[in-house]
Amino acid sequence: MSEQVQAHAEDTEAVEAARRQAADAERVVVKAGTNSLTDDESRLDRDKLDKLVDDIMDLRERGKDVLLVSSGAVGAGTGRVDEDVETVEESQALATVGQSHLMRHYTESFDRYDQKIAQLLLTEHDLSNPERFTNTRNTIETLLEWGIVPIINENDAVATEEIRIGDNDMLSSSVAIGVDVDLLVTLTDVGGVFTANPKRDDAARRIESVAENYSAVQELVNDTTAEQFGGIRTKVERARAAAEHGIPAVIAGSAEPAVLEKIATAKPVGTLFVPVNGDSDE
């Protein structure tokens, strides 16, 4: 199993072609997870946020459109409300407090580049209802035409169990597929997909590319507990979903220096999911 997982996608030319395709992307969805934006106490980390904005602006300065799917609202709200948050309703309220705080910091950070931003808060209804999604897509298209970076998150204030998207990995993948982007980048607190948790296992090896070896990667992730791997299962599944729609996807470390520049210059970084155009090895 380890050798199967560690092996690159067998077709080296396909991997290199996918890397070039990712570099040439004109429209990119970048998803930043909570750990990529918060400190050890789960509070918003402005240095991490500024680094993310710097990386995104490298893509903008290359003439690319960027949609940012950002977690971190709860972290941004932590410490700003003098209450013990215990219920779902209280968590939703905390997220709304944090969302405004998060957007304030994004506005200040993007202002360093004179870059305008916009906020979109979505629920599952906005993605699954054709009319609502058409309206959402039209709004995104208009913002991109205006040179504005849309910042997207789940609408926690109204997202009951029946209409929750579930997580921003699913949201970013759905948006990438729905608005016909050319690349999906998922930034996390580790440097890609590994054969084990690199924070706990020095023998863990990064899986550089995923294509024909997807079943082995999926089996490894499914056999690994949530405690060991966090949310890596959903990240892998949603990156594969994008790849099956012809969109290259990269899972990479948010702390990697110039991480988005490396992708934009076809340098190996993180784990690359090679587009498979709907084909499956299962």
N, C-alpha and C positions, 0 to 999 in steps of 0.2 A: 504493500500500500504506500509506504513512504516514498519508494522510488517512482511509483506512478504519479503521485501527487507532485513531487519535486520536479519531475520532468517538465520541460517547457512544452508548449504546444508543438507537436511534432514538426509542423511545417514552419521552418525558420523564416522562409520568405513571407508567409502569411503574418507572422508576428511583426516583422519589420514593416510590412505594408500597413498593418493596423497602427503601428506606432507613427508612421508618416501620416496616416489618415487622422489620427488624434491631433498631431501637430498642425495639420492644415484646417482644423475645425474652425468654422466661422461663427458658430453659435454654441456656447458651452453652458451647461448647468454645473455649478459647483455647490456641493452639499457640505456644510460644516457641522460636525456633531458637537454635542454639549461639551465633551472633554477637550475639544479643540478651542473652546472659548472660555472655559472656566478654570479656576485654580484648584488647589488641593482641598479647599473648603467648599467647593462647588459654587463659588461666587464668580461673577463676570471678571475676566482678566483682560484689561485694556491692552496690555502688550500683545497678547495672543490675537485679539481682535484687530489691532493695527497691522500685525504681520499678515493676517488673512487679507485685509484690504490692500496692502502692498502687493501681495501676490495676484489678486484679482486685477489690480490696475496695470500690472505687467501685461495681462491679456488684453485689457482695454487699449493700452498704448500700441498694441500690435493690430488694432483694428477689429478685434473680436467683440461680438455681443456676449454678455455674461448675465445669467440668471443665478442669483444666490439663494439657495434654500438653507435657512439658518435655524439651528436649534439655539438653546441658551436662554429662553425667556424665563424659565423658572429660576435658573441660576442668577440671572440679572435681578430677579425680584427678591432673592434670598437676602435677608438683612435689611430690607427696606420696609418690611411690615413687622411690627412688634406683636406678632401673634404666633401661637403654635399651630402649624399647619398639619392637620390630620386627615381631613376628609377630601374626597374628590372635588367637592365644590370649593373648598378652601384652596386646593392646588390650582384649580382653574382661575380663581380670583388672583392668586399669587402670580400666575403666568401673565395675566393682563397687566398687572403692575410692572412686571419685569419686561414685558414687550415694549412698553413705551420707553423704559430706561434703555433697553437694548438698541432701539431705533435711534435714540438720542446719541448714543455712542457711535453708531454706524454713520449717522449724519455728520458728526464732528470729524470722524476719521476720513470719510470720503471727501469732506470739504478740503482736506489738505491737498487734494488733486483737482479741486473745483469740479468734482463729479457728483451729479444729482442722482438721488435714489428714490425709490417708491416702495411702499409696503403693500403686500397682498396677503390676506389671511384666508385660508381655504378650509373647507370640510370635504368629507367624502361625497356629499351631494354635489359639490362644485365640480368634482372629477367625473362622477358617474352619470349625471344628468346632461344629456347632449346640449340642451339649450344653455344651461348654466356654464358648461365647459366652453362652448363657443364664445360666450361673452367673456369668460376668463381669458381665453386665447386671444381674442381681439384686443383686450386691454393690454396683454403682454406684448403683442405685436406693435401696438401703438407706442408703448413705452420704449421699446427697443428702437423704433424708428426715430424717436426723439433723443436717442443716445442716453437713456436713463437705465440704471441698473435696478431691476426688480428684486426686492428681497421678500422671500416667500416663507411662510410658516403656517402651521395648523392653527385654525381659529379655536383656541382652547375655551373661550368664553361660552361658545354655543355647541361645542363638539361633545354631545352625549355619546354613550356607548354605541348607539345605533348609527351615528354619522361620523364617528372618528375615523380618520385615515389610518391611524395606528402608530406610525412613526414617520420621521422625515426621510428615512431611506426609501420607503414606499412612495412618499410624496415626490421626492426628487426624480425617481425613476418614471413615475407616471407623467410628470411634467415634461421630462426629457422626451418621452415617446409621443406625448400629445401635441407638443409644439414643434416637433421635427428638429430637435437640436442635433448637432454633429458630434458631441462628446459629452459624457457624464463623468464627472470627477467627484469621488467621495473622499473627503478628508477626515482622518481619524487620528487617534493618539498613538497609533502604531504605524509602522512603515509599509503596511500592505496586508496581504493574507499570508499567514505563516503555517507551518506544519504543526506548531504548538504555540502556546502563549509565550511570546518573546520576553515578557516581563518576568516570567517565572522559570523558563526553561532555556538555558544557554545553548542548547542543541537545536532550538527552533530555527528553521530555515525559511526564508521568504520564497514564496511561489511567484516566480517572475511573470508568468503568463498562463492564461487559462483559455483553452479551446477544447481540443479532443480529450484533455484530462479533466474535464469538468465533473464527470461522475465521481472520479476519485476524490476531487476537492470537496464536492458536496457530501460524500460519505464521511470524509474526515471531519467536516464541520458539524454534520448531524450527530456524529458520535462523541462530540466534545461538549461538555456541559456549559451552560450559560455562564456559570461562575468563572470558568476558565477563559472563555472566548468573548464574553459580553455579547454585543449585538452583531457579531461578525456573520452569523447565519443569514440575517436579513440583508446585510450589505452584499454578500455573495449572490444571493438569489436575485436581488434587484439589479445588480450589475449584469448578471446573466440575462435577465429580461431585456435590458437595453441592448445587449449584444445580439439577441435574437431578433431585434428590430433593425439590425445593421448599424447600430451605434457603438463605437468603441467605448469602453468604460475603464476607468482606472481607480483603484483603491490605494490611497497613498497617505503618508504621514503629514499632518498639518505643520509639524515642527521642522520638516525637511527644508533646508535653505532653498529659496527660489523654486519651490516645488512645482508651481504652475508654469514657470518659465522652462523648466526641464521638460515638461510634457510638451510645451509649445515648440521646443527645439528638437523633438524626437529623441530625447535622451532616456535611457531606461530608468524608471523610478516606480516604486510601489509594485502593484500587481495589475497587469494589463489583461482585460477580457477582450479577446479577439472577436469581432463581429462574425456571426455564424448564419445570418440571414434566415433565421427560422429553423435551421437544421439542428438536430440534437443527437448526441451520441448515446442517448439512453434507449 
